Amino acid sequence: MSKVLNFKNKNTFLVFGILTSLVVGYFTYAFGVIIPVSIIAASIGLAFLISTFLNPRVAVITYFIYCFVINSLLKNVDGVPWGYMMEILLSLTWFTMLINKSKFNWAAAKNDYVYIALAWFIINLLEIVNPAGASLLGWLNEVRFTSFNWIILAPLVFLMFNKKKDVDFFLILIIGMSVLAALYGMKQLFIGVSAGEQKWLDEGADFTHLVFGQLRVFSFYTDAGQFGASQAEVGLIALVLAMGPFKIWKKVLLFLAAAILFYGMLISGTRGALFALISAAFFAIFLSKNFKVLIVGSMIALLFLGFLKYTSIGNGIYQINRFRTALDPTDPSLNVRFNNQKKLGEILSGMPFGGGVGVSGMNGTIYNSDKLLSTIPPDSYWVKVWTMYGIVGLLIWFSMNMYILGKCCGIVWNLKDDQLRVKMIALTAGTAGLFFCSYGNEVMNGFPSSMILYMSWGFVLYSPNFDRKEHTLGLDNKA
């Protein structure tokens, strides 16, 4: 009997397959290749949705990868709202989490890190009624980056990425994707940019990305500033891990990754990346508790800065010369930034709550062109926060970030597990580099840096649980 049923089932599937092939073939003949492409896309989308409903981690991991490539898609494929895919992925994550709510320990998300992210989100909501009268559309487009992503990502480590292997996965992902970005950057430098990237340059980006005929490499990222700072941060993470108590083959791969990433930093021509690297290195050495290394490392850093500031060695190499200008107080672009800050200070003197979210930067130009603040480039994320939220908002934001960074340092200082401690030193140092580097560029508010920052903080703040024993507070192992 079972053989008859199996035979009938096979015949049914065979007939269905033949009929489907004939139908697809006919519509392909009638309407073109768009039909099979649409069917393949629909099949992949359906499989993705089913996988996400079974395990919400699928959407989050897809989001992690998407953060690295979205800007390349924006440059190379027109007519698709790639930006909103980020909100769709995050919303889908939380929708499927609520469907699977019995599999999570929601109490794990009740902590000061999540509360801080929530407080900042509430402040952003209150900015809607800022008396300066900034555009609501500008607020909507800006708040996606300044607050929404943070409040969505902050609880995820505590709910679903709460195992030691999740830390390893995250590190492998960000280092691997960053190395790919560096290799693609080398392709841009030595072979050339794509047609879409050339169009982006021709539409005005060449003003900042072609300096004395040299391309400032931007790879998959929004611009060279984001690329260079991210490469410096992840390169430092890889270097710290390479010096940890791990197997030789892992150390070799990490040293190789660090070398590639530091080269990526150099070809970006991003001067701010130098400060990301130095500040991150200081935190890494300090948290290592090795004060001999701290002294030697500080001396090396000072010698390196002295080499850049007080010698002309290597001036013929564009990348070295570019970094050298970061230490030149007479550099024209540096003085333009100081002059812009002086102008902003005069305008904001009577605006303690700033000009409103979205009044500065790209969204200011698009949605608030009638506001004087939108005409002055912030040239810095710290300055942008000051412009949008005023001195009151800047102090709150700065205090929040320093509290989180300080708590991360305290946690790392007391970890006992040597391997875990090295991983957390790397992540804490990397976030410190991003935060301080953002004084010079809008780094920590862009992708993939913001995702790396928020998730790194979550892992470090949760790490005492890894240090005691591996807990399973979130998604079941079966999910």
N, C-alpha and C positions, 0 to 999 in steps of 0.2 A: 504493500500500500504506500509506504513512504517513498519507494522508488518512483511510483506513478506520480505522486505529488511533486517530487523533485523535478521529474521530467516535464510536468505541466508548467511548473514555475519557470524552468529554463526556457521553455517555448514561449511563455508569456513575455519574459524579459527580452527574448530575441526579437519577437514581433514588435514590441514597444520600441526597441532600439532601432530597428529598421525603419519604422514609421517616423520616428523622431528625426532620423538622419535624412529621410526624404523631405520632410517638412522644412527642416533647416536648409537643406540644399536648394529647395525651391525658392524660399525667401531670400537666400543669399544671391541666387541668380537674379531675382526680381529687384532687390533693394541694395545689393552690394555687401561688402565685407563688414559693414556695421552690425549686421545681424549676428554672425558668429561671435564677434567681439563682445556684443552686448550680452549674449548668452553666457559666455565665459566669465564676464565681469559679474553678472547676476549670480552665477554659481559660486564664485569666490566670495561674493558678499554674503550669500546665504550661509555658506560654510563658516564665515567669520562670525556672523550673528549667532549661529548655533553654538559655536565654541565659546563666545563671550557669555552667553546665557548660562552655559555650564560652568564656566570659570572666568569671572570678571578680570582676572590678571591678563588675559589675552588682549583686551582693549588697552590696558595700561601699558603693556610692553610695546604694543603697536604705537601708542602715543610717544613713548620714549624715543623710538626710532624715527618717528615722524618729525620730532623736534629738531633732528639733525638735518633732514632733507627738505623741509617745507620751503625754505627760501630758495633752494635750487629749483623746485617745482614752480614757484611763483615767477622766477626769471625765465624759465624755459618753456612753460606750457601756459599759454594765455587762455582766458575765457572760463577758467574753473575757479570757484571760490575756495581755494586751498586753505585759506586762513580759518574758515569756519569749521573745517574738518577737525581742528583741535578741540573746539568746544563740543562737537558731536561725539568724539571719542571719550572725552571726560564725562560728558553727560550720560553716555551709554554705560560707562563704567559704574557710575553711581546708581543708575536705574537697575542694572543687573545685580548690584550689591544689595539693593533693597529687596529685590525678588528673592535673593539668597540670604536674607538677613539673619536667619537662624544659624547660619554657618559662621557668623562673626561675633566676636566679643566686643560690642560697641563701647563698653566701659574703657577699653584700652585707649580710645581716642580722647578721653577726658584728661587732658594734660595741658601744661602751660604753653607748649609750642602751638598746639591747635587753637588755644584760646587767644594767643597773640595774633595768629593769622586771622581769626574771626574778628578781633578788635579792629585790625587794619581794614578789613572788609567793611565793617560798620562805618568806620571813618570815611571810607570812599563813598558809601551810600549817602552819608550826611553832606558830602561835597556837592551833591545835586542841587542843594539849596544855597550854595555859596553865593553871597550877595554880588560877587563880581560878574555873575551872569554868563558863564561859559556855556557853550553849546551842549545840549543834551546828547546829540549824536557824537560829539567829540568825547564826552564823558564815557559813553557806551563803548566806543572803540578803544579808549585808553585803559579803562578799568579791567578789560580782559587780560591785560598784561601786568598791570600794577597790583592787582589784588585777586581776581577771580582764580587764576591758576594756582596761586599760593593756597587759598582756602580749600581748593579741591584736592591738591596734592598732599597737604600737610598731614591728614590722618592716615594716608595709605600705608605707610610703613608700619604703623601700629595695628592696622587691621589685616593687611594681607601680605606684606613683605617682611614678616617678623621671624625669619629663620636665618641662621648663619649663612646658608647657601644663597640666600637672597642678596646678601652683601656682596658675595663673590660674583653673582650674576650681574649685579649692577656695575661693579667695577670692570668686569670683562666687556660689558656692553659699551660703557662710555669710552673706555680706552680703545676698543676695537673700532667704534664708529669715528672716533677722533683721528685714529691712524688712517682710516679710509679717506677722511677729509683732507689730511695732510698730503696723501698720495694724489688725490684729485687736484689739490692746490699746486703740486709739482707739475701736473699735466697742464694746468692753466699757464704756468710760468714758462715751461719749456716747449710745449706744443701749441698752446693757444686756448682761448676761451671758446665756448659754444656760440652759436648764432644768437640765442636768447640772451646770453651774458654780454655779448658785444652790443646788442641793442640797448641793454640796461646801461652800459657804459656810455654809449652815444647819447642817451637821453639826459645826461648830466652827471652821472656817477664818475666819469673820467676826471672830473675836476679834483676829486679827492683820491682817486685810485690809479691815476697815471701821473706820477711825480718824476719830473725830469726824464720822461720817456720810459720809466720803469713801472711795471705793473705791481701794485700792492695786491697781493693775492688774497682772495676772499672765499675761495672754495665753495662749499655748499651753503655758506652762511649769509646773513644779511649784508655784511660789509667786512672790510679788512679788520676793523677794530674788534668786532665780535669774534672773528676767526682767530686773530692773534692772541687775544686774551684767553679764549677758551683753550687754545693749544698750549699756552703757558701753564694754565691751571692743571689740565689733564696730564701734561708732560711732567709737572712736579709730582702729581699723584703717582704716576708710573715710576718715577725715580725713587720716591720714598718707599714704595712697595718693593722695588728692586733691591733695596738695602735691608729688607726685612728678613725674618727667619723662615725663608721658604726654600723649596727645592731649587737646585742649580738651574735646571732647564727653565723654570719659571722666572728666575732672576735674569737669565740671559734674554728671554723674550721681553721682559719689562724694561731692561736697559736699552734694548733695540727700539722698543716703542717710544721710550723717553727721548732718544736721539732723533727719531723721525719727527716727533711732536715739537721738539725745540727748534728743529729746522723749519717746520711749518710756522712757528712763531716768528722766526727771522724773516721769512719771505713775505709775511704779511705786512712788514714795514710799519707795524703798530707800536708806537713808542710807549703807550700805556701798558702794553704787555710786559714791559720791563719791570714796572712797579707791581704788577700781579705776581710775577715770578719772585721778586725780592721779598715782598711781604709774606707770600706763601712759604717761602724757604725759611724765613725767620720763625714763623709759627711752627713749622715742622721741626726745626732744630731745637727750639725751646721746649716743645712738648716731648721731645725724645729724652729729656732729663739728663742729657749728656752735655755738661757745661764746657767740657774741653772742646767738643765738637761745635758748641755754640760760639765759643771764642774764635776758633779757627775759621768757622763758617762766616762769622761776622767780618773777620779780617779779609777773607777771600772776596766777600761782597763789596767791602770798601775799596779793595784793590781794583776790582772790576769797574766800579763806578769811577774811581780815579783814572783808570785807563781810558774810559770813555770821555771824561770831562777834561783831563789835563794833557792828553796826548793827541796826536793826529794820525796815529798808526791805524791803518786800515781804512782811511778816508776814501780810498779808491773803490772800496766795496760798498755798494749802495746800502745794503742792509745795516752795516755797522754805522755808516754815516747817518742814516735815518735815526737809529737809536741814540746816537750822540747828541742830536738836536734836542732830545727830551731833557737834557741837563743844561741846556743853554738858556739862561734867563733873558737873553736878547732875541730869542727866536720869535719871528713875527707872529706865527700862529698862536704861540703861548700868550703873547701880549694882547692879541685879539680876544682871547678867552677872558683874560683879566679885565679888559675894557668892557666886555659884554656883562661880566658879573657886576661891575660897578654900575652899569646902566640898570640892570635888574634890581640892584639894591635900592636905587633911587625910586624906582616904580613901586617896589614891594614894601617900602618903608611905612606906607599907610594901609597895607593889606596883610594883617597878621595870619589870615587863613588862605593866603595865596589867591591866584587868579582862577582856580578851579581845575579839576581833573580834565586833561585833554587840551589845555590852553597852550601847552608848550610842545615843541618838537613837531613831528610830522602831522599829528592830529591837530595841532594848533594851526599849522599852515592850511590844512584842508578845511577844518570846521570852525576855526576862530580867527580867520584872517582879519576881522574887524577889530581885534584886540591888540594893543600895543605889545603885550608880552609875547604874542605869537611871532613877532617879527625879529625877536632876539634869540639866536641859537643858544641852547643851554650848554652844549659841548660837554656835558657831564650829567650822570644820573643824579648825583647828589644835588646839583644845581637845578635839575629838572624837578625833583621833589620839592625843593624850596620854592620854585616858581609856581607849582600847582597847588601846594598845600600851605605855603607860607612858613614863617619861622616856627609857628606852633606845630604844624604838621611835620616839619623837618626834624624838630627836636624829638617828637614822639617816634617817628620812623627810625631815627638814628639810635634812640634808646632801646627800641625793640630789637634792632639788629645786633647791637652791642651786648644786650642781655643774652640773646641766643648764642652768640659767638663765645661769650664768657662762660656760659654754662657748658657748652661743648668742650671748651678747654678744661674745665674742672672735671668733667666726666672722663675725658681721655687721660688726664693726669692720674686718675685712681684705678684705671683698668688693670687687671692682673694678667689676663691671657695675652701673651706676647704677640701672637699673630693678629689677634683681634685689635690689639692696641695700635699696631703699625697701620692697619687698615683705617682705623678711626683717626689717627694722626694725619694720614694722607687726605682724608675727606675734610677734616677740620681746616687743615692748612689750605686746601684748595678753595674752600668757601671764603676764608679770610682774604686770599688773593683776589677773588672776584669782587668782594665787598670794597676793598680799598682801591682796587683798579677802577671801580666805577666812579671814583671822583674825577677821573680823566675822560672816561667814555661811558656811554649808556650800555654797559655790559650785562649787569645782573638782571636787567629788565628784558633782555632779548633771549632768543633761542639759539642753541640748546642750554645756554648758561643758567637761565632761571630754573629750568627743570632740574639740572644737576645740583644747583644750590639748595632748592627746597627738599629734594629727596636726600641729599647728603646730610642736611641738618636732622632730618627724621631718623636716619640710620644711626647717627652719632648719639642722639638723645635717647634712642631705644637700646643702645649697645650694652648698658649695665645688665639688661636681661640676658643678653648673649653671654656675658661674662660669668653669671651665676650658673645658668644652665639654659639649654635651648628650649624656649617656651613655644607653644603653639596656641597663640591667642586669637588668631584670625581664621582664615579659611581652612577647612578641614584638609588633611593630607590627601584625601581622595579627590579633591576638587582640582 
